[in-house]
Amino acid sequence: MTGKKILIIDDDRHLLLGLAARLKGSGYEVVCAKDGTAGINLARQELPDLVILDLGMPGEDGFRVLERMREVACLSAIPVIVLTARAPADNEKRALDSGAVAFFQKPTSNHQFLSAIRQTLGETIALSTFLRT
């Protein structure tokens, strides 16, 4: 068990459930929010080690969430990995410039995505655990 806490902010219920199950199976504690406002509130409450963030959500989109996180002292150092259906052409640079540490377009490879999570958290865990789920 890694003991690391990951917050997933995404309005896609199926993605939330599937990704949360895979991450929990890899030993992470997972908390989820279905929109940007709830995500910011949950981040303040839980202080996760990592945030996985969708860009296209109703209300506050992912760019606004990134902006708000960087304005709040207790959230500003939390790494954010963007996982979105939006095309990288216009969005990847903007996300990285806004403070994200990595950008992935849905659907993504489990291997590459877990590698980015592990690298961001400074971990080395068995990849086979994640890929089995």
Secondary structure, 3 states (H helix, E strand, C coil): CCCCEEEEECCCHHHHHHHHHHHHHCCCEEEEECCHHHHHHHHHHHCCCEEEECCCCCCCCHHHHHHHHHHCCCCCCCCEEEEECCCHHHHHHHHHHCCCCEEEECCCCHHHHHHHHHHHHCCCCCHHHHHHC
